[in-house]
Amino acid sequence: ALERGRLDKATRFVQAGLRHDPDSKPLRTQYDGLKELKRRVESIDKQLKKGMALKTVDLLDEAYGALDALGEEFEGSRLEAYRATLYLRSCHAFSRVRRHE
């Protein structure tokens, strides 16, 4: 689901796996990574709504790092679709600070 850019569905999928096997360390690590990424994306959206684009740019760097760390947990998975949603938020933030790339 994360490969298609759906963070909420990926979280629910891993939650279902944890319900069936609560002692699974890889699932727990993936779940924690997804929650961390979701928390960062929510703060990015909140800062964009407030109009604080410079703060958003810093938060985006952290979100890219969280996504890269999550990519290591989801071995062999392609996370470009979700990375594209972060790029879209990045475009909004950079356009507000007039720093186009």
Helices and strands as residue ranges (DSSP letters): G 2-4, H 7-20, H 25-50, H 53-73, H 80-96
